[in-house]
Every structure is written in structure tokens, then in C-alpha cells.
Amino acid sequence: MIQRDRIKPVEPLARRLAGKPAAARASRGAALAALQADGEFPFEDIEASIDGAMARAAQIVVAAASDRPWALRLGHFRDIVSFCVVAGGIVYGWGILS
């Protein structure tokens, strides 16, 4: 039997948590309560990935508050570059096999 684990939504949880007030990010319990109040994510996902989400939310808040907005855009740029590399590899492989 193949057992598949769900991918934990650390990044969406972190972005949602970064938009909350600082009091909601102050402790693990407050962060759990704030994210559960939204009702967007299942409790199991929140509980399983709250530590990573809190760490990432702190990074997002610091990057957003800095005077260097490029720091926040680097994450988006990394995603775009990786998508282009994968898409280019698929097109290249299709071209070789055709």
C-alpha cells in the first residue's frame, strides 16, 4: 500500500499570518487561534506546519518593513526562474524527441 502525505501549506499559512497583527504572531497558541479563526485551512495542516509558518512569517514581516522592497520580490523571482527552467526543459525535451 502506498501512503501519501499531504504537502503542508507553510508558505500560504506564513503569508496569512504575516497579515495578522503582531499580537497574533507573538506565540504559538495565538498564531494557531488566529489561523483557525480564518477557517481557510484545516486544523491538521495548521497544527502540523505552524512552526515553519511562524518562522517564515517573521521573515516576510521583516522584508516587508525594510526599506529594500526587492528582498520580498526575490522569492517571486526565484519561482518565475524555476518555472521557466522546467518549462524550457520540457520544450527542449519535446524538441529532441520530435
DSSP file (Angstrom, degrees, kcal/mol; ACC not computed):
  #  RESIDUE AA STRUCTURE BP1 BP2  ACC     N-H-->O    O-->H-N    N-H-->O    O-->H-N    TCO  KAPPA ALPHA  PHI   PSI    X-CA   Y-CA   Z-CA
    1    1 A M              0   0    0      0, 0.0     2,-0.5     0, 0.0     0, 0.0   0.000 360.0 360.0 360.0 134.3    0.0    0.0    0.0
    2    2 A I        -     0   0    0      2,-0.0     2,-0.6     0, 0.0     0, 0.0  -0.812 360.0-157.3 -94.1 125.6    1.3    3.4   -0.9
    3    3 A Q        -     0   0    0     -2,-0.5     2,-0.5     2,-0.0     0, 0.0  -0.908   6.4-162.2-106.0 126.0    0.8    6.1    1.7
    4    4 A R        -     0   0    0     -2,-0.6     2,-0.3     0, 0.0    -2,-0.0  -0.913   5.6-149.2-110.1 129.7    0.8    9.6    0.6
    5    5 A D        -     0   0    0     -2,-0.5     2,-0.2     1,-0.0     3,-0.0  -0.720  24.4-113.5 -92.1 146.1    1.4   12.5    2.9
    6    6 A R        -     0   0    0     -2,-0.3     2,-0.4     1,-0.1    -1,-0.0  -0.522  31.3-110.7 -75.2 145.5   -0.2   15.8    2.2
    7    7 A I        -     0   0    0     -2,-0.2    -1,-0.1     1,-0.1    38,-0.0  -0.647  35.0-123.5 -76.1 128.5    2.0   18.7    1.4
    8    8 A K        -     0   0    0     -2,-0.4     2,-2.0     1,-0.1     3,-0.3  -0.581  12.5-131.3 -79.3 132.1    2.0   21.1    4.3
    9    9 A P     >  +     0   0    0      0, 0.0     4,-1.7     0, 0.0     5,-0.2  -0.423  48.8 149.3 -83.1  67.2    0.9   24.7    3.2
   10   10 A V  H  >  +     0   0    0     -2,-2.0     4,-2.7     2,-0.2     5,-0.2   0.944  68.8  47.9 -66.7 -48.0    3.8   26.5    5.0
   11   11 A E  H  > S+     0   0    0     -3,-0.3     4,-2.5     2,-0.2     5,-0.2   0.933 113.2  45.3 -64.9 -48.1    4.0   29.4    2.6
   12   12 A P  H  > S+     0   0    0      0, 0.0     4,-2.2     0, 0.0    -1,-0.2   0.906 115.0  49.4 -61.9 -38.0    0.3   30.3    2.4
   13   13 A L  H  X S+     0   0    0     -4,-1.7     4,-2.7     2,-0.2    -2,-0.2   0.913 110.9  50.1 -64.1 -41.2    0.0   30.0    6.2
   14   14 A A  H  X S+     0   0    0     -4,-2.7     4,-2.3     2,-0.2    -1,-0.2   0.907 110.7  48.5 -65.2 -41.5    3.0   32.3    6.6
   15   15 A R  H  X S+     0   0    0     -4,-2.5     4,-1.0     2,-0.2    -1,-0.2   0.901 113.4  47.3 -65.4 -39.7    1.6   34.9    4.2
   16   16 A R  H  < S+     0   0    0     -4,-2.2     3,-0.4    -5,-0.2     4,-0.3   0.910 113.7  48.0 -66.0 -41.5   -1.7   34.8    6.0
   17   17 A L  H >< S+     0   0    0     -4,-2.7     3,-1.2     1,-0.2    -2,-0.2   0.836 105.0  59.0 -68.9 -33.3    0.0   35.0    9.4
   18   18 A A  H 3< S+     0   0    0     -4,-2.3    -1,-0.2     1,-0.3    -2,-0.2   0.792 101.5  56.1 -66.3 -26.8    2.2   37.9    8.3
   19   19 A G  T 3< S+     0   0    0     -4,-1.0    -1,-0.3    -3,-0.4    -2,-0.2   0.557  93.0  89.8 -80.9  -7.6   -1.0   39.9    7.5
   20   20 A K  S <  S-     0   0    0     -3,-1.2     5,-0.1    -4,-0.3    11,-0.0  -0.423  91.8 -86.9 -83.3 162.0   -2.2   39.4   11.1
   21   21 A P    >>  -     0   0    0      0, 0.0     3,-1.0     0, 0.0     4,-0.8  -0.219  41.0-106.0 -63.5 161.3   -1.4   41.9   13.9
   22   22 A A  G >4 S+     0   0    0      1,-0.3     3,-0.5     2,-0.2     4,-0.4   0.811 118.8  62.6 -61.2 -30.7    1.8   41.4   15.9
   23   23 A A  G >4 S+     0   0    0      1,-0.2     3,-0.6     2,-0.2     4,-0.4   0.835 100.4  53.6 -64.6 -31.4   -0.2   40.0   18.9
   24   24 A A  G <4 S+     0   0    0     -3,-1.0    -1,-0.2     1,-0.2    10,-0.2   0.736 111.6  45.1 -74.4 -22.2   -1.4   37.1   16.7
   25   25 A R  G << S+     0   0    0     -4,-0.8    -1,-0.2    -3,-0.5    -2,-0.2   0.406  89.4  92.1 -97.6   1.3    2.2   36.3   15.8
   26   26 A A  S <  S+     0   0    0     -3,-0.6     2,-0.3    -4,-0.4    -1,-0.1   0.868  94.3  10.3 -68.9 -38.7    3.5   36.6   19.4
   27   27 A S  S  > S-     0   0    0     -4,-0.4     4,-2.2    -3,-0.2     5,-0.2  -0.889  74.4-109.2-138.4 167.8    3.1   33.0   20.5
   28   28 A R  H  > S+     0   0    0     -2,-0.3     4,-2.5     1,-0.2     5,-0.2   0.907 118.0  49.5 -63.8 -43.0    2.3   29.6   19.0
   29   29 A G  H  > S+     0   0    0      2,-0.2     4,-2.5     1,-0.2    -1,-0.2   0.898 111.0  48.7 -64.6 -41.7   -1.1   29.5   20.6
   30   30 A A  H  > S+     0   0    0      2,-0.2     4,-2.4     1,-0.2    -1,-0.2   0.896 112.1  49.1 -65.9 -39.6   -2.1   32.9   19.4
   31   31 A A  H  X S+     0   0    0     -4,-2.2     4,-2.4     2,-0.2     5,-0.2   0.910 111.0  49.9 -66.6 -41.5   -0.9   32.1   15.9
   32   32 A L  H  X S+     0   0    0     -4,-2.5     4,-2.3     1,-0.2    -2,-0.2   0.935 112.9  46.9 -60.0 -46.1   -2.9   28.8   16.0
   33   33 A A  H  X S+     0   0    0     -4,-2.5     4,-1.8     1,-0.2    -2,-0.2   0.897 112.0  50.3 -64.0 -40.5   -6.1   30.6   17.2
   34   34 A A  H  X S+     0   0    0     -4,-2.4     4,-0.9   -10,-0.2    -1,-0.2   0.907 113.8  44.0 -65.9 -41.8   -5.7   33.4   14.6
   35   35 A L  H  X S+     0   0    0     -4,-2.4     4,-1.0     1,-0.2     5,-0.5   0.850 112.5  52.1 -73.6 -33.1   -5.3   31.0   11.7
   36   36 A Q  H  < S+     0   0    0     -4,-2.3     3,-0.3    -5,-0.2    -1,-0.2   0.846 101.9  61.3 -68.9 -32.7   -8.1   28.8   12.9
   37   37 A A  H  < S+     0   0    0     -4,-1.8    -1,-0.2     1,-0.2    -2,-0.2   0.816  98.5  57.4 -64.1 -30.0  -10.4   31.8   13.1
   38   38 A D  H  < S-     0   0    0     -4,-0.9    -1,-0.2    -3,-0.3    -2,-0.2   0.891  89.7-153.9 -66.5 -38.5  -10.0   32.3    9.3
   39   39 A G     <  +     0   0    0     -4,-1.0    -3,-0.1    -3,-0.3    -2,-0.1   0.618  59.6 116.5  74.6  12.0  -11.3   28.8    8.6
   40   40 A E  S    S+     0   0    0     -5,-0.5    -4,-0.1     1,-0.1    -1,-0.0   0.823  70.5  43.0 -82.0 -31.8   -9.3   28.7    5.3
   41   41 A F  S    S-     0   0    0     -6,-0.4    -2,-0.2   -28,-0.0    -1,-0.1  -0.871  91.4-103.7-116.8 147.4   -7.0   25.8    6.3
   42   42 A P     >  -     0   0    0      0, 0.0     4,-2.0     0, 0.0     3,-0.3  -0.358  31.2-119.3 -64.9 149.2   -7.8   22.5    8.0
   43   43 A F  H  > S+     0   0    0      1,-0.2     4,-2.9     2,-0.2     5,-0.2   0.859 112.3  57.2 -59.0 -37.9   -6.7   22.3   11.7
   44   44 A E  H  > S+     0   0    0      1,-0.2     4,-2.1     2,-0.2    -1,-0.2   0.900 107.6  47.2 -63.0 -40.8   -4.4   19.4   11.0
   45   45 A D  H  > S+     0   0    0     -3,-0.3     4,-1.5     2,-0.2    -1,-0.2   0.904 113.6  48.1 -66.4 -41.1   -2.5   21.4    8.4
   46   46 A I  H  X S+     0   0    0     -4,-2.0     4,-0.6     1,-0.2     3,-0.2   0.945 113.9  46.0 -64.4 -47.4   -2.2   24.4   10.7
   47   47 A E  H  < S+     0   0    0     -4,-2.9     3,-0.4     1,-0.2     4,-0.3   0.861 112.6  50.8 -65.3 -35.9   -1.0   22.4   13.6
   48   48 A A  H  < S+     0   0    0     -4,-2.1    -1,-0.2    -5,-0.2    -2,-0.2   0.796 123.1  27.6 -73.2 -28.3    1.5   20.4   11.5
   49   49 A S  H  X S+     0   0    0     -4,-1.5     4,-2.1    -3,-0.2    -1,-0.2   0.170  83.3 109.2-122.8  19.6    3.2   23.4   10.0
   50   50 A I  H  X S+     0   0    0     -4,-0.6     4,-2.5    -3,-0.4     5,-0.2   0.867  78.7  54.1 -67.1 -35.5    2.7   26.2   12.5
   51   51 A D  H  > S+     0   0    0     -4,-0.3     4,-1.9     2,-0.2    -1,-0.2   0.940 112.8  42.0 -65.6 -45.9    6.4   26.3   13.5
   52   52 A G  H  > S+     0   0    0      1,-0.2     4,-2.4     2,-0.2    -1,-0.2   0.874 114.5  52.5 -66.2 -36.9    7.6   26.7    9.9
   53   53 A A  H  X S+     0   0    0     -4,-2.1     4,-2.6     2,-0.2    -2,-0.2   0.885 108.5  50.1 -67.6 -38.2    4.8   29.2    9.2
   54   54 A M  H  X S+     0   0    0     -4,-2.5     4,-1.8     2,-0.2    -1,-0.2   0.904 111.8  48.0 -67.0 -39.9    5.7   31.3   12.2
   55   55 A A  H  X S+     0   0    0     -4,-1.9     4,-1.4     2,-0.2    -2,-0.2   0.923 115.3  44.5 -65.2 -43.7    9.4   31.4   11.2
   56   56 A R  H  X S+     0   0    0     -4,-2.4     4,-2.4     1,-0.2    -2,-0.2   0.871 109.4  56.4 -69.3 -36.5    8.6   32.3    7.6
   57   57 A A  H  X S+     0   0    0     -4,-2.6     4,-2.6     1,-0.2    -1,-0.2   0.885 104.6  53.3 -62.2 -37.9    6.0   34.9    8.7
   58   58 A A  H  X S+     0   0    0     -4,-1.8     4,-2.1     1,-0.2    -1,-0.2   0.903 109.6  48.1 -63.3 -40.2    8.7   36.7   10.7
   59   59 A Q  H  X S+     0   0    0     -4,-1.4     4,-2.5     2,-0.2    -2,-0.2   0.904 111.7  49.8 -65.3 -41.2   10.9   36.8    7.6
   60   60 A I  H  X S+     0   0    0     -4,-2.4     4,-2.5     2,-0.2    -2,-0.2   0.917 110.7  49.4 -64.6 -43.1    8.0   38.2    5.5
   61   61 A V  H  X S+     0   0    0     -4,-2.6     4,-1.9     2,-0.2    -1,-0.2   0.912 112.5  47.4 -63.3 -42.9    7.2   40.9    8.0
   62   62 A V  H  X S+     0   0    0     -4,-2.1     4,-0.9     1,-0.2    -2,-0.2   0.916 113.6  47.8 -65.1 -42.6   10.9   42.0    8.2
   63   63 A A  H  < S+     0   0    0     -4,-2.5     3,-0.3     1,-0.2     9,-0.3   0.883 112.7  48.7 -66.5 -37.4   11.2   42.0    4.4
   64   64 A A  H  < S+     0   0    0     -4,-2.5    -1,-0.2     1,-0.2    -2,-0.2   0.837 113.0  47.4 -71.3 -31.6    8.0   44.0    4.0
   65   65 A A  H  < S+     0   0    0     -4,-1.9    -1,-0.2    -5,-0.2    -2,-0.2   0.595  94.7  96.9 -85.0 -10.7    9.0   46.5    6.7
   66   66 A S  S  < S-     0   0    0     -4,-0.9    -3,-0.0    -3,-0.3    -4,-0.0  -0.252  82.8-120.9 -76.1 166.8   12.5   47.1    5.3
   67   67 A D  S    S+     0   0    0      1,-0.2    -1,-0.1     2,-0.0     3,-0.1   0.274  98.8  79.0 -88.4  11.8   13.5   49.9    3.0
   68   68 A R    >   +     0   0    0     -5,-0.2     3,-1.6     1,-0.1     4,-0.4  -0.798  53.4 176.2-119.1  86.8   14.5   47.3    0.4
   69   69 A P  T >> S+     0   0    0      0, 0.0     4,-1.2     0, 0.0     3,-0.7   0.681  72.7  75.9 -67.5 -15.0   11.4   46.0   -1.3
   70   70 A W  H 3> S+     0   0    0      1,-0.2     4,-1.3     2,-0.2    -7,-0.0   0.780  82.7  68.3 -65.3 -24.4   13.5   43.9   -3.7
   71   71 A A  H <4 S+     0   0    0     -3,-1.6     4,-0.5     1,-0.2    -1,-0.2   0.868 101.6  45.3 -63.9 -35.5   14.0   41.5   -0.8
   72   72 A L  H X> S+     0   0    0     -3,-0.7     4,-0.6    -4,-0.4     3,-0.6   0.834 110.4  54.4 -74.8 -32.7   10.4   40.5   -0.9
   73   73 A R  H 3X S+     0   0    0     -4,-1.2     4,-2.5     1,-0.2    -2,-0.2   0.688  89.3  77.2 -76.1 -17.6   10.4   40.2   -4.7
   74   74 A L  H 3X S+     0   0    0     -4,-1.3     4,-2.4     1,-0.2    -1,-0.2   0.873  91.5  53.9 -60.8 -36.4   13.4   37.8   -4.7
   75   75 A G  H <> S+     0   0    0     -3,-0.6     4,-1.7    -4,-0.5    -1,-0.2   0.910 110.3  46.0 -63.6 -42.1   11.1   35.0   -3.7
   76   76 A H  H  X S+     0   0    0     -4,-0.6     4,-2.2     2,-0.2    -2,-0.2   0.894 111.4  52.4 -67.1 -39.3    8.8   35.6   -6.6
   77   77 A F  H  X S+     0   0    0     -4,-2.5     4,-2.7     1,-0.2    -2,-0.2   0.900 107.0  52.9 -63.0 -40.9   11.7   35.9   -9.0
   78   78 A R  H  X S+     0   0    0     -4,-2.4     4,-2.3     1,-0.2    -1,-0.2   0.904 109.4  49.2 -60.8 -41.9   13.0   32.5   -7.8
   79   79 A D  H  X S+     0   0    0     -4,-1.7     4,-2.1     2,-0.2    -2,-0.2   0.902 111.9  48.3 -65.0 -40.7    9.6   31.0   -8.5
   80   80 A I  H  X S+     0   0    0     -4,-2.2     4,-2.4     2,-0.2    -2,-0.2   0.920 112.0  48.8 -66.2 -43.9    9.5   32.5  -12.0
   81   81 A V  H  X S+     0   0    0     -4,-2.7     4,-2.3     1,-0.2    -2,-0.2   0.920 111.6  48.9 -63.4 -43.7   13.0   31.4  -12.9
   82   82 A S  H  X S+     0   0    0     -4,-2.3     4,-2.2     1,-0.2    -1,-0.2   0.891 111.1  50.5 -65.4 -37.7   12.3   27.8  -11.7
   83   83 A F  H  X S+     0   0    0     -4,-2.1     4,-2.8     2,-0.2     5,-0.2   0.920 110.9  49.0 -63.2 -43.4    9.1   27.7  -13.7
   84   84 A C  H  X S+     0   0    0     -4,-2.4     4,-2.8     2,-0.2    -2,-0.2   0.884 110.2  51.3 -64.6 -38.2   11.0   28.9  -16.8
   85   85 A V  H  X S+     0   0    0     -4,-2.3     4,-2.2     2,-0.2    -1,-0.2   0.931 113.3  44.5 -64.8 -45.0   13.7   26.3  -16.3
   86   86 A V  H  X S+     0   0    0     -4,-2.2     4,-2.1     2,-0.2    -2,-0.2   0.932 115.5  47.1 -65.3 -45.4   11.2   23.5  -16.0
   87   87 A A  H  X S+     0   0    0     -4,-2.8     4,-2.5     1,-0.2    -2,-0.2   0.902 112.4  50.5 -63.8 -40.6    9.1   24.7  -19.0
   88   88 A G  H  X S+     0   0    0     -4,-2.8     4,-2.8    -5,-0.2    -1,-0.2   0.889 109.1  51.6 -64.2 -38.9   12.3   25.2  -21.1
   89   89 A G  H  X S+     0   0    0     -4,-2.2     4,-2.6     2,-0.2    -1,-0.2   0.883 110.3  48.8 -63.9 -39.0   13.4   21.7  -20.2
   90   90 A I  H  X S+     0   0    0     -4,-2.1     4,-2.4     2,-0.2    -2,-0.2   0.932 113.8  45.6 -65.9 -45.7   10.0   20.3  -21.3
   91   91 A V  H  X S+     0   0    0     -4,-2.5     4,-2.3     2,-0.2    -2,-0.2   0.915 114.4  48.9 -64.8 -41.9   10.1   22.2  -24.6
   92   92 A Y  H  X S+     0   0    0     -4,-2.8     4,-2.1     2,-0.2    -2,-0.2   0.929 112.7  47.3 -63.0 -45.5   13.7   21.2  -25.2
   93   93 A G  H  X S+     0   0    0     -4,-2.6     4,-2.1     1,-0.2    -1,-0.2   0.875 111.6  50.7 -63.5 -37.5   13.0   17.5  -24.5
   94   94 A W  H  X S+     0   0    0     -4,-2.4     4,-1.3     1,-0.2    -1,-0.2   0.886 109.1  52.2 -66.7 -38.4    9.9   17.6  -26.7
   95   95 A G  H  < S+     0   0    0     -4,-2.3    -2,-0.2     2,-0.2    -1,-0.2   0.879 110.6  47.1 -65.6 -37.8   12.0   19.1  -29.5
   96   96 A I  H  < S+     0   0    0     -4,-2.1    -2,-0.2     1,-0.2    -1,-0.2   0.910 114.3  46.4 -69.1 -41.6   14.6   16.4  -29.2
   97   97 A L  H  <        0   0    0     -4,-2.1    -1,-0.2     1,-0.2    -2,-0.2   0.669 360.0 360.0 -77.5 -16.1   12.0   13.6  -29.2
   98   98 A S     <        0   0    0     -4,-1.3    -1,-0.2    -5,-0.1    -2,-0.1   0.480 360.0 360.0 -81.8 360.0   10.0   15.0  -32.1
